[in-house]
Amino acid sequence: MPVVIPTLQSSPLLFARLAALVLSCVAFSLAVHGAQLGHGTGDWCIFCWSFSFAGTLLVLLVELFGLQARAPVSWRNFPITFASYAALLCLSASIIFPLYFLKGYSSTYSSRDYRIAVAVFSCLATLAYICEVSISKARPGEVAGYMATAPGLLKVCETFVACVIFVFISDPVSYDDHAALKWCLAVYCICFIISAAIIVLCVGECTGCLPFPFARFLSAYALLAVLMYATATVIWPIYKFDSRYGGHTRRTSGCSQTVGLCYWDKLVAVSILTALNFILYLADLFYSARLVFVKV
């Protein structure tokens, strides 16, 4: 059975990539031109759109000139991996941008229309990247790269959710109060590093160099990650929201005047994201245990 590598010859995939290219370009162009973004959060959003645009342009040029064989990465794994991260980056920008630049914003400012347009194009770019991932992912019975399968896509989501958790727990630092919270930090770091390493190995086509069977390692790691995240899913809310451990039981009144997310909101977000990653690793374990996967 031939290996399936989606290319520009696939019209739906080409249209999805062109749409993502144009929409992400329009989003960051409008943001730079007239949105008047005043602090670092705006820079992060612009990075999300511009990085997605640049990567998609690179993928299109490589396939247009037929340079896949000369690329220093696995072309079965790189395009869908990048599209998955681009979808998550644009999604994060689509959520963050309105929170910081549209929430409670006065209609008298001329930049408001630009900001609304930026938010709309960011959402559309997110949909375009989701369509690209949906078209590129492996179908039942197809032989494809690991990153095009459900476990591979879950690895992308797991690492991205962990990065968001790192942002929330570090600004301000919220894991120094108890040793149990430092264990939660260790869970986030260990699982992130291993998942990221797996992605790098697959994209770099280095899995064959491992001294042990890659498929068995994936299943064992998924089980370990599930157990570790199960503990963090329980520990974090207990030590952050239970008054017996110095936790904050209620949202403070100052949060309603805070631009974006206040400290209490970030604690809640970390709890939700920890539970989300637990579910993702649980699904990863399920797929890794049952997936009969052809050599990556």
C-alpha positions as CSV (number, residue, x, y, z in Angstrom):
1,M,0.0,0.0,0.0
2,P,1.5,3.4,-1.0
3,V,2.3,6.0,1.6
4,V,-0.1,8.8,1.7
5,I,1.6,12.3,1.6
6,P,-0.9,15.1,0.9
7,T,0.5,17.6,-1.7
8,L,-0.5,20.6,-3.7
9,Q,-2.1,18.2,-6.2
10,S,-4.9,17.7,-3.7
11,S,-7.2,20.7,-4.5
12,P,-9.1,20.8,-1.1
13,L,-5.7,20.9,0.7
14,L,-4.4,23.6,-1.6
15,F,-7.5,25.8,-1.1
16,A,-7.3,25.3,2.7
17,R,-3.6,26.3,2.8
18,L,-4.2,29.3,0.5
19,A,-7.1,30.4,2.7
20,A,-5.0,30.1,5.9
21,L,-2.2,32.0,4.2
22,V,-4.4,34.9,3.2
23,L,-6.5,35.1,6.4
24,S,-3.5,35.0,8.7
25,C,-1.7,37.6,6.6
26,V,-4.8,39.9,6.7
27,A,-5.1,39.4,10.5
28,F,-1.5,40.5,11.3
29,S,-1.5,43.2,8.7
30,L,-4.6,44.9,10.1
31,A,-3.3,44.5,13.6
32,V,0.0,46.2,12.7
33,H,-1.6,48.9,10.5
34,G,-4.5,50.3,12.5
35,A,-5.4,48.3,15.6
36,Q,-3.1,50.3,17.9
37,L,-2.1,47.4,20.2
38,G,-0.5,48.8,23.4
39,H,1.2,46.0,25.3
40,G,3.0,42.6,25.0
41,T,-0.2,40.6,24.6
42,G,-0.7,42.3,21.2
43,D,2.8,41.3,20.2
44,W,2.0,37.7,21.1
45,C,-1.1,37.7,18.9
46,I,0.8,39.3,16.0
47,F,3.5,36.6,16.4
48,C,0.8,33.9,16.2
49,W,-0.6,35.2,12.9
50,S,2.8,36.1,11.3
51,F,4.4,32.8,12.3
52,S,1.4,30.8,10.9
53,F,1.6,32.9,7.7
54,A,5.4,32.4,7.3
55,G,5.2,28.6,7.9
56,T,2.3,28.1,5.5
57,L,4.1,30.1,2.8
58,L,7.2,27.9,3.3
59,V,5.1,24.7,3.0
60,L,3.5,26.0,-0.2
61,L,6.8,27.0,-1.8
62,V,8.4,23.6,-0.9
63,E,5.6,21.7,-2.5
64,L,5.3,24.1,-5.5
65,F,8.9,23.5,-6.4
66,G,8.9,19.8,-5.5
67,L,11.6,20.1,-2.8
68,Q,10.0,17.7,-0.4
69,A,12.8,15.1,-0.9
70,R,15.5,17.7,-0.1
71,A,13.8,19.0,3.1
72,P,15.7,18.1,6.2
73,V,12.5,16.9,7.9
74,S,9.9,14.2,7.2
75,W,7.4,15.6,4.8
76,R,4.8,13.0,6.0
77,N,4.9,14.6,9.4
78,F,6.0,18.3,9.1
79,P,3.2,20.0,7.2
80,I,0.4,18.6,9.4
81,T,2.4,19.2,12.6
82,F,2.9,22.8,11.6
83,A,-0.8,23.2,10.6
84,S,-1.9,21.8,13.9
85,Y,0.3,24.3,15.9
86,A,-0.8,27.1,13.6
87,A,-4.5,26.2,14.3
88,L,-3.8,26.3,18.0
89,L,-1.8,29.5,17.8
90,C,-4.6,31.3,15.8
91,L,-7.2,29.9,18.2
92,S,-5.3,31.3,21.2
93,A,-5.0,34.6,19.5
94,S,-8.7,34.6,18.6
95,I,-9.5,34.1,22.4
96,I,-6.8,36.4,23.8
97,F,-7.2,39.3,21.4
98,P,-10.9,40.1,22.2
99,L,-10.2,39.7,26.0
100,Y,-7.5,42.3,26.0
101,F,-8.5,44.6,23.1
102,L,-12.3,44.5,22.7
103,K,-13.6,43.8,26.2
104,G,-15.1,47.0,27.5
105,Y,-13.6,49.0,24.6
106,S,-15.2,52.4,23.9
107,S,-16.8,52.8,20.4
108,T,-15.4,56.3,20.1
109,Y,-11.9,55.1,19.1
110,S,-11.2,54.7,15.4
111,S,-9.1,51.6,16.0
112,R,-12.1,49.6,17.3
113,D,-13.2,48.7,13.7
114,Y,-9.7,47.4,13.0
115,R,-9.7,45.3,16.1
116,I,-13.1,43.8,15.3
117,A,-11.8,43.0,11.8
118,V,-8.6,41.4,13.2
119,A,-10.7,39.2,15.6
120,V,-12.9,38.1,12.7
121,F,-10.0,37.2,10.4
122,S,-8.2,35.4,13.2
123,C,-11.2,33.2,13.7
124,L,-11.4,32.5,10.0
125,A,-7.7,31.7,9.9
126,T,-8.3,29.2,12.7
127,L,-11.1,27.5,10.8
128,A,-8.9,27.3,7.7
129,Y,-6.1,25.6,9.6
130,I,-8.5,23.2,11.2
131,C,-9.8,22.3,7.7
132,E,-6.2,21.7,6.6
133,V,-5.5,19.4,9.5
134,S,-8.8,17.6,8.9
135,I,-7.9,17.1,5.2
136,S,-4.3,16.0,5.9
137,K,-4.9,13.6,8.8
138,A,-4.7,9.8,8.2
139,R,-7.9,8.0,7.2
140,P,-8.6,4.4,8.4
141,G,-6.5,2.0,6.3
142,E,-4.1,4.7,5.0
143,V,-0.3,4.4,5.6
144,A,0.8,7.9,6.9
145,G,3.3,9.5,9.2
146,Y,2.8,9.3,12.9
147,M,1.9,13.0,13.2
148,A,-1.0,12.5,10.8
149,T,-2.6,9.9,13.2
150,A,-4.8,10.6,16.2
151,P,-2.0,10.0,18.7
152,G,0.3,12.4,16.8
153,L,-2.3,15.1,16.7
154,L,-3.0,14.6,20.4
155,K,0.8,15.1,21.1
156,V,0.5,18.5,19.5
157,C,-2.5,19.5,21.6
158,E,-0.8,18.2,24.8
159,T,2.3,20.2,24.3
160,F,0.4,23.3,23.4
161,V,-1.9,23.1,26.5
162,A,1.2,22.6,28.6
163,C,2.7,25.8,27.2
164,V,-0.5,27.7,28.1
165,I,-0.3,26.3,31.6
166,F,3.3,27.5,31.9
167,V,2.2,31.0,31.0
168,F,-0.6,31.1,33.6
169,I,1.4,29.6,36.5
170,S,4.5,31.9,35.9
171,D,2.7,35.3,35.7
172,P,2.5,35.6,38.6
173,V,4.3,32.5,40.1
174,S,1.6,30.3,41.6
175,Y,3.4,27.0,42.4
176,D,5.7,28.0,45.2
177,D,3.2,27.8,48.1
178,H,3.3,24.0,48.7
179,A,5.5,21.1,47.7
180,A,2.4,19.5,46.2
181,L,2.1,22.4,43.7
182,K,5.8,21.9,42.8
183,W,4.9,18.3,42.0
184,C,2.2,19.6,39.6
185,L,4.8,21.8,38.0
186,A,7.1,18.7,37.6
187,V,4.2,16.8,36.0
188,Y,3.7,19.6,33.4
189,C,7.4,19.9,32.7
190,I,8.2,16.2,32.4
191,C,5.2,15.4,30.2
192,F,5.8,18.4,28.0
193,I,9.5,17.6,27.5
194,I,8.8,13.9,26.5
195,S,5.9,14.8,24.2
196,A,7.9,17.5,22.5
197,A,10.8,15.1,22.1
198,I,8.5,12.5,20.5
199,I,7.3,15.2,18.0
200,V,10.9,16.2,17.2
201,L,11.8,12.5,16.7
202,C,8.9,11.9,14.3
203,V,9.4,15.1,12.3
204,G,13.1,14.5,12.1
205,E,12.6,10.8,11.2
206,C,14.8,9.6,14.0
207,T,12.5,7.1,15.7
208,G,14.4,4.2,14.1
209,C,17.5,5.2,16.0
210,L,16.0,4.4,19.4
211,P,17.3,1.4,21.2
212,F,13.7,0.2,22.0
213,P,10.5,-0.3,20.0
214,F,8.9,3.1,19.4
215,A,5.3,1.8,19.6
216,R,5.8,0.2,23.0
217,F,7.5,3.3,24.3
218,L,4.5,5.4,23.2
219,S,2.0,3.2,25.1
220,A,4.2,3.1,28.2
221,Y,4.7,6.8,28.2
222,A,1.0,7.5,27.6
223,L,0.1,5.4,30.7
224,L,2.7,7.2,32.8
225,A,1.4,10.6,31.7
226,V,-2.2,9.6,32.5
227,L,-1.2,8.6,36.0
228,M,0.9,11.8,36.6
229,Y,-1.8,14.1,35.2
230,A,-4.4,12.4,37.3
231,T,-2.6,13.4,40.4
232,A,-2.1,17.0,39.2
233,T,-5.8,17.2,38.3
234,V,-6.7,16.5,41.9
235,I,-3.9,18.3,43.7
236,W,-4.0,21.7,41.9
237,P,-7.6,22.6,42.8
238,I,-7.3,21.3,46.3
239,Y,-4.3,23.5,47.1
240,K,-5.6,26.5,45.2
241,F,-9.3,26.6,46.0
242,D,-9.6,25.0,49.5
243,S,-9.3,27.6,52.3
244,R,-7.7,24.9,54.6
245,Y,-4.6,25.1,52.4
246,G,-4.6,28.8,51.9
247,G,-6.6,28.7,48.7
248,H,-8.9,31.3,47.3
249,T,-12.5,30.0,47.4
250,R,-14.1,33.0,45.6
251,R,-13.3,35.3,42.7
252,T,-12.1,38.6,44.1
253,S,-14.0,41.8,43.3
254,G,-11.0,43.4,41.6
255,C,-11.2,40.8,38.8
256,S,-14.1,42.6,37.1
257,Q,-11.9,45.7,36.6
258,T,-8.9,43.7,35.4
259,V,-8.1,43.7,31.7
260,G,-7.9,40.1,30.5
261,L,-7.5,37.5,33.2
262,C,-6.9,38.2,36.8
263,Y,-4.9,35.9,39.2
264,W,-8.0,33.9,40.3
265,D,-9.1,33.5,36.6
266,K,-5.6,32.1,35.8
267,L,-5.9,29.6,38.7
268,V,-9.2,28.4,37.4
269,A,-7.8,28.2,33.8
270,V,-4.9,26.1,35.0
271,S,-7.3,23.7,36.7
272,I,-9.4,23.4,33.6
273,L,-6.3,23.0,31.3
274,T,-4.9,20.3,33.6
275,A,-8.1,18.3,33.4
276,L,-8.1,18.9,29.6
277,N,-4.6,17.5,29.3
278,F,-5.5,14.5,31.5
279,I,-8.3,13.7,29.0
280,L,-6.0,14.2,26.1
281,Y,-3.4,11.8,27.5
282,L,-6.2,9.3,28.3
283,A,-7.3,9.4,24.7
284,D,-3.7,9.2,23.7
285,L,-3.3,6.0,25.8
286,F,-6.4,4.5,24.2
287,Y,-5.2,5.2,20.6
288,S,-1.6,4.2,21.3
289,A,-2.6,0.9,22.8
290,R,-4.9,-0.1,19.9
291,L,-3.4,1.6,16.9
292,V,-1.6,-0.8,14.6
293,F,0.8,1.7,13.2
294,V,3.1,1.3,10.2
295,K,6.7,2.3,10.8
296,V,6.9,6.1,11.2
